[in-house]
Amino acid sequence: METIRKQSPQGANNVFPVPPPLPGLATNCWRKGFFINNGSAIRGNSYVSTATRDLWDGLFDGGYRADVTIRTDNDGNIHAHANILGMASPVLRGMLKRAKGFGRKRSISIHGVPQDAVRVFIRFLYSSCYEEEEMREYVMPLLVLSHAYVVPQLKRICEQQLEQGLFTLENVVDVFQLSLLCDSPRLTLISHRMILTNFKAVSETEGWKAMKKSHPALEKELLESMIEEENMRKDKIRKSKERKIYLELCEAMEALVHICRDGCRTIGPHDKDFKENKTPCKYRACKGLELLVRHFAGCKLRVPGGCIHCKRMWQLLELHSRLCADSSSCKVPLCRNFKEKMRKHSKKDEMRWKMLVKKILRTKRRAGGGGILRKRSENKARRMRPSGK
């Protein structure tokens, strides 16, 4: 959007009026363990007023006219109200319809998690509030309960709490398994990535050892994904090194043309005038090529295969000829000779050269290349274009 600036009547430039505060939730702020809402403090994590929260907490804690008893582990009992449970969770509503009891009092069971975690869960159904300490202690049981009893608001909160700091190397394996059971794809992705990144440390935790005994198939999948991740990393490094080599070859080809056509430092065409105070060359490969050309000119074993440095020079000259778009006017030595020599190569050697040239052109095109390589690509595209267009 375009920013519009106007001059105020008093003549001040670029002076904007202070915007009014946003209504509702935007005026809330967190301070020393409390929410501040229009001047009134609210304990814990909530966007309702203190009086409203105290009312719902009092109804839950006092159990006034509670008509449901929730049985938990260790023979615990929690009293609650059927109307609130049924409105907050469709699963609890179905359980209450099937529940039996004496008179109007019904009883349901929630087992498999600590009693205090069930109490925090039921309390959230009343007031949509929770305490930070309780969330840190029971975040994983609450994630299970919110998924099992279809309370999406609490489930999102648990996922956010885990993402924002409750993830540790000690519990990441447990979180990974719970995320699979509770259909939390984002948690699955984050925990899986954390396991692969810290695999050595995670594999020594008690959570990993317990998973190895209870879910060996899951351990096998994680090991396979670790191997795949390692192979992908190695493949990425290999491709990066290859790309670097191809770019260096690209620069060497352009530097070779530059030396033979324009001259560089103290080497170049015989009709060029070289000055000591000449500006530095932009091609990094020029210095190495200059030394290689001087060696090639004075070496007595210049035949291919006789000297490793001369062999490299022969290869660079042949590679240039394959990349050169116009050998008739090229200033690089032996360019036309190598063009004619290509016909005598075996199919295997010719295939290797063509593959190398293709990879160099592709790498340079992706890197935004120019010069001799760009000219060759343009000529190739012109030859492939239908006549008359």
Salt bridges, closest charged atoms under 4 A:
ASP54 OD1 - ARG43 NH2 2.91
ASP57 OD2 - ARG53 NE 3.13
ASP57 OD1 - ARG123 NE 3.52
ASP73 OD1 - HIS111 ND1 2.86
GLU131 OE2 - ARG53 NH2 2.78
GLU131 OE2 - ARG123 NH2 3.62
GLU134 OE1 - ARG123 NH1 3.81
GLU163 OE2 - ARG186 NE 2.93
GLU206 OE2 - LYS209 NZ 3.95
GLU229 OE2 - ARG193 NH1 2.72
GLU230 OE2 - ARG233 NH2 2.49
ASP235 OD1 - ARG238 NH2 2.41
ASP235 OD2 - LYS239 NZ 3.44
GLU242 OE2 - ARG238 NH1 2.95
GLU251 OE1 - ARG284 NH2 3.38
GLU254 OE2 - LYS364 NZ 3.98
ASP262 OD2 - HIS258 ND1 3.58
ASP262 OD1 - ARG261 NE 3.40
GLU290 OE2 - ARG294 NE 3.80
GLU318 OE2 - ARG322 NH2 3.61
GLU318 OE2 - HIS345 NE2 3.42
GLU350 OE2 - ARG322 NH1 2.99
GLU350 OE1 - HIS345 ND1 3.71
